Amino acid sequence: MSRPRTKKFEFGKGIYYFNIRKGFNNNITIKRTEKKVAVEAYKQYLKTQPENCGWLGLWDGKKFVEDNFEKVAAEVAE
């Protein structure tokens, strides 16, 4: 019996991503196209479940850039 794929999508270039852990071995990846909207959504998750949130950053096609949430949030606040 084959194992199911854990990631059923491809990351889109120029999109912000973050993960929310929902129980054992269950991660939800959330995407937002705009930086300000992504930061605000991630802040809302941090308020309710800070231990289950993980900021991934902006996907540039090969790796995640802008992966430091504090720095990105400071840029949006300016």
Secondary structure, 3 states (H helix, E strand, C coil): CCCCCCCCCCCCCCCEEEEEECCCCCEEEEEECCHHHHHHHHHHHHHHCHHHEEEEEEECCCCEECCCHHHHHHHHHC
